[in-house]
Amino acid sequence: MKMENNIKFLRRSQEFDISQEELAYAVGVTRQRIIQVESGEIPSAVLMLKISYFFNKDPREIWSGNLVVSTLRELRDKRTLKLNVE
């Protein structure tokens, strides 16, 4: 399954104008991972939030709808589970 996004558009915009490598460094992943995500591969919820934070956007402004909600819910559920175990 692919997840449409506008990372490439944001990255190349006048406001940011950065390379894949610069974005990768800023969010703590490899350039290859940025290429994969720009191509539609679904990122982890953590990476989704890091990229959103970097661009100062709500994740729903970067990625297409329903998958964003389910991915972020999955992260929330994992955190809740972890807190209950500890």
N, C-alpha and C positions, 0 to 999 in steps of 0.2 A: 504494500500500500504506500502511496506517495502522499506527501503533505505539502500542498502548495504554500509558497511563502514569497515575500518581497524583500528578502535580505539583500540580494544582489542590487536591487533598485536603491535601497537605503544606503548600502555601502558605497555606491557610485554617485550618490546625490551630492549636490554642492555643499550641503550641510556637513557631510562626513568625508567623502572622497578618500576612502581608504582601500587598501588592498585586502585580499583574502588573508594574507599572512599577518597583516596588522590586526585584523579582527580576531584571528585565531589567537594571537598573543594576548590580546585584551581580555578574552574570555577563557583563556587557559586550555586551549585545545590545539590540535595540529591544523595546518592549512588543508590537509586532505579531509579532515572532518568537516571543515567549513564548506568545501567543495561538495561533499556528500549531502550536507543539509541543504545547500542552495539547489541541489539537484532533486530535492524532494524527499530525501531520507528523513525519517522521523527522529528528531533529537530526543535525548533524555529530557525530563521535565526540568532538571537543574540547568542544562545547557540552554533550553528554551528561555528560562528566566534570566540567565546571564546575558544572552543576546538581547532580550527585550530591555533589560536594565541598561545595557550599553547604548542602545538607540533611544532610550527614554520613551519607550512605547509600551502600551499594554500588549501582551502576547497575541491577543485577538486582532490587533492591528497589523501584525506581521504574518501570522499563520491563519489558515482557513479554519473557521469555526469550531465544529463539534470535536475534532481531534484535540484541539487545544484544551478544551474543558476536560475531556477524559484523561489526558496526559497529566494535567495539573491536579486532578482529583486523585490520580494514582500516587503522585508525590505526597499529597496531603495524607492519604491513607497509610502510606509507608511511614511517614513521620509519626502519625497517631499510634500506629502499631509499635514503633520503636519506643515511644514514650511510655506506653502501657507495659512493655516488657521490662524496662529499666525500673 
